[in-house]
Amino acid sequence: MNEKVGAVLGWVAILAAVVGFFWQPYIMGGAAIVLGIVGYFMKANITRMSITAVGLGVVAILFGSVTY
């Protein structure tokens, strides 16, 4: 059960980060970072997915800062 929830959180975090590149980078990037951290602490064997989501969230926020 914990692995399924963690995997869903990881995918939602990555989706939020990708959407953050195109729409509301600060909100969506922040959501990706928070969801990635939550997924990491769930210990659901999705560490790489969580780190990727956090990284993409940070890049989305930086991308939003540069483009505005």
N, C-alpha and C positions, 0 to 999 in steps of 0.2 A: 504494500500500500504506500509506504513512504517513498519508494523508488518511483512509482507512477506519479505521485504528486510532485516530487522533485523534478522529474523529467518535464512535466507540464509547465512548472514554474520556469525551468530553464528555457524552454521553447518560447514561452510568453515573454521572457526577458529579452531574448534575442530578437523577437518580433518587435518589441517596443523600441529597442535600440535602432533597428533598421527603419522603422517608421519615423524615429526621431531625426533621421537624416533629411527627411522631406517635410515634416510637419511638427511644430512645437518641440524643437530640439531640447530645451531645458527640462520640460515636463517629462517627455518620453525618455530622454537620457537618464534623468533622475529615477524614473520608474524602473528602467532596466538595471540600474546600479542596485537599487533596493531589492528587486526581485532576485538578482544574481547573488547578492549577499545572503538573502534568506535561503535560497536554494543551496548555497555552499554550506551553511550551517545545519541544514537538514541531514547532511551526511548520506546523500542518496546516490553516491557513485556518479555524480555529474559534475565533478570538480572542474573539468575542462570547459564544460558548457557554461558554468557559472562564471568562470574567469573570462571566457569569451564575451559573455553578456555584459559584464562590468567594463571590459575594455571597449566594446562597441558603444556602450553608454557614454563613456568618457570621450571617445572620439566624436560622437554625435554632438555632445555639448561643445566641444572645441570647434567642431565644424560650424555649429550655429553661431558661435562667437565671432568666427572669422567672416562669415558670409553677411552678417548684419552690419 
